[in-house]
Amino acid sequence: MTSIDKADAATDTLRGGPRRRRVRAGGGRGVPLPLLVPALTGLAFLIVPLLALLVRTPWRSLPEQLTSAEVWQALQLSLVCATAATAVSLVLGVPLAWLLARVEFPGRGLVRALVTLPLVLPPVVGGVALLMALGRNGIVGRWLDSWFGITLPFTTAGVVVAEAFVAMPFLVISVEGTLRAADPRYEEAATTLGASRFTAFRRVTLPLVAPGVAAGAVLAWARALGEFGATITFAGNFPGRTQTMPLAVYLALQSDPEAAIALSLVLLAVSVAVLAGLRDRWMTAG
């Protein structure tokens, strides 16, 4: 037994029993081969396609590809629509997250399941559902058309609606988790001092959960920027009106693969920037 082991044993005796020791990387008997092989295969499965995109990027013609009018038009529309969809998600999603986290009501579990359903729902199905609800002959869209003259499908506003539909659950989940972790006694103290529930939420709760709201907003914005299925189903693919970056990539892939790679590189750079911005939330341990 080494002197270090003897010191550990003495410490364990003084503490009344053996202590837990942190397993260090590379210590013990090493990584079992049945776990190492599939782990490395999975890592390669996720990384190799991204590396292939970088390798096949036409770097010499990249500036010309990215400065074309079509690309800037699609990029501008994507940024505007994703930002508008995030704003809609904030206005509607933060109160919804507060309701799920703070209020006990019958069927809350079912409501939470319905809120998170767009996360697992195929985007094309989401687009069809939006058409059935908000289309010109939809159960809500017909009244919007006849009473207010509002038509959402195949318009820029339709892009915002489709992106908000698929992006809002990301914000709701993030904010609800932050609200559950926040101590509700601060809100209770504010209400006992005479503040209304809304004032307590605005002056006490919202500053406490601001990091979760910001993280959820960034995730919702990134999801909205990359939305494809619901957008093309509900809003179509009209250049300058509904053609966002993912739709432009899909269209360019059929006629100009180099342009599709260049557009994909832009979306990849945005995704990396979002991940880097959230590194303190998602990439730290403990």
N, C-alpha and C positions, 0 to 999 in steps of 0.2 A: 504494500500500500504506500503510495507516495505521500509526501507531506501535504499536498493539496487535498488528497482524499481524507487524510487524517483530520485536517482542519474542517472539512465539510462534515465529517462524522461528528466531530465535537460540537459544531454548531447545531446539527440536528438533535443531538442529545440535549443541549441546553434549551432548545425550542420544544422539546417534548415529543419529537418524532421526526421522521424523514421529511424533508422539504421537497417541493416540486422543483425540478430543474428544467430549464428551458433547453429544448433540443436544438442544437446548432446545426446549421447547414454543413453537410459533409461529415458530421459526426455519426457515431453509432456504426451500424453495419452497411451504410450506404443505401442508395435507392434501389429497390427491387427491380429487376429487369422487366417483369411483366407490367410494371407501372411506368417505367422509364420510356419504353418503346412507344406505347400509345400516346404518352404525354408529348414526346417529341414529334410524333406524327401529327397530333392535333395542332401543335404549334406551327409546324410547317404548312398544314392545311389552311391556317388562318393568315400566315405571313406571305407565303409564296405568291398568291394572286396579287397582293398589293405590290410586291417587288416586281412582278411581271408587268404591272401597269407602269411602274417607273422605268423599267428597262425599255419597254416598247414605246415610250413617249417620244414623239418627234420634237426633240429639243430645239433643233434649228428652225423649224417652222412654227414653233410654239407661240412666239410673239405675234406672228401674223394670224394664227388661228384665234388667239384670245382677243385680238383687237378688231375682229370683224364686227359688223353692225348687228348681225344675228345673235352673236354670243353676248354682246353687251345688252341687247334688248332682253334676251332670256334671263341674264344675270340680274338686271335691274328689276324685272318683274318678279323674279324669285325672291330677291331681298325685300321688296315692298310687301309681297303677299305673306312671306314668312313672318315678317315683323308685325303685320296686321293680325295674322292668325295668333301670334303670341300675345298680342294685346287683348284679343278676344278671350284667349285662354286665361289670362290673368284676371280679367274682370269677372268671368264666370267661374273659373276653376278655384281661385283662392277661397271665396265664400263656400263653395261646395266642399272643399277639403276641410274647412272649419266645421261645417255641419257634420261631416262624417267623423271627425275627431272629437268634437266636444258635446254633441247632442245625442242623447239616447232616444231612439224612436223605433217603433216596430218595423221590421224589414230592413234594418240598416245594412245587414250583411248582403242582402239581395241588391240593394242600391249600390254598394261598393263593387259587387261583382259586375253589375251593368256598366258602371263607370269605367272599369278596367277592361271591359269586353273589346273595345277597339284595339287594344294592345295585341290580342291574339286573333282578331277577326281579319280575314284576308282583305287587303285594301280595296280590291275590286268589288267585293261584297259590300264594303262600306260605301263605295260610290253608288252602287245599285240601290242601297237602302236610302241614301240621300236623295236619289232621283224619285223614289217612291214617296218620300216625305215632302221634299221641297221642289220637286219638278212641277212643271206647269199643270199637270194633272194629278199631282201628289195630294196627300191628305191635308197638308198645310200649304203647299205651294199654290194650289188653286185659289185659296182665299187671299194669299199675298198678291196674286196676279189680278184678281177681280176687284179687290178692295183698294189696293195701293199701287197697282201697276208694277209690282216688283217681280222680276224674273231672275232667278239665280243661276240655273244651269247654263253652261257654255258662256259664262261671263267672268270677268276678273273677280267680282265678288264671290262667284261660285268657287274659284280657286281658294280664296280665303276661308270659305266655309268648309271645304273638303280638307284643307290642311289643319284647321282648328279641330275638326272632328277626330282626326287621328293623333293630334299632338297634345290635346288637353289632358288625356289620362296621365301622361308623363309628369305634368305639372301637379296634378291632383295628388298623385302618389307621393311625390317628393314633399309637398307642403303638408300633407296629412301625417307623414312620418315625422316631420319636424315638429308639428303641433303635438303629437303624442309624446314626443321626448321633452317638450317644454313643460315646465311646472305650472299647472293651472292655478296655483295659489296666488300668483301675481294678479291674475284676472279677478279672482275672488276678493283680494284685498282692494283692488280698484273699485269694484262694485260696492263694497261695504263703505267706502269713502264717498259714495254718492255718484260715481260715474255710471252711465248707462252701459249696457252690454256692448253696444256699438262703439262707444267712446273707449271702453276698456280694450276692445279689439284693435281699434285704430291707434291708440296711444301706448298700449302695453304689449299686446300679443304680436302685432305686426312687426314692431322692431325686433322682438325676440326671435321671430322665425324668418327674418329678412334673408339670412344666408340660404335657407331652404327654398324660399321663394325665388331667389336669384338663380340657384342651381336648377330648379324646375323650369324656370323661364328659358334658360339656356338650352336645356334638353328639349323643351317643346319647340324652340326656334330651330334647332338642328333637325329635329324630326320633320317639322313643317317644310324646311328647305329641301329635304330629300324625298318628300312625298311624291309618289308616281301613280299608283293604281287608282286611288279614289279620285285624284285630280283628273286623270284622263277619262275616267268613266263619267264623272259628274260635270266637269267643265270643258272637256274636249282638249284639242291640241291645235289652237289657232295662234300663229305667230303674232307677237305683239299684244295679244289679249289674254291668252290662257297658257301659252307655251312657256313653262318654267324650265329650269336647267335640266332636271331629270328627263323631261319630255324631249328637250332638245338633244340630249345624249341618245335617247332611243331613236329619234328620227335621223340623226347624223350617222348612227351605226349602220344604217341600211345603205347609205350612199357615200359617206366620207368617214371611214374608220379613224383616220388621224384626227379629224375634228372631234369625234366621239371620245377619243382618248384624252385630248386636251381638255374637253369639258369635264370629263371624269376626274382629271387631275385637280381641277378647281374645287370640285366637291370633296375630294379626298383631303385637300389642304384645309378646307373649312372644318371637316370632321376632326382632323388632327388639332386644329386650333381650339375647337370646343373641348376636346379631351384634355389638352394642356391647360385650359382655363379651369377645368374641374379637377385638376390633379390632386388638390388638397382634400377633395371630398371622396374621390373614387380610387386614388392610387396610393393612399397612405394606409398603413396598418395600425391597428390598436387604437 
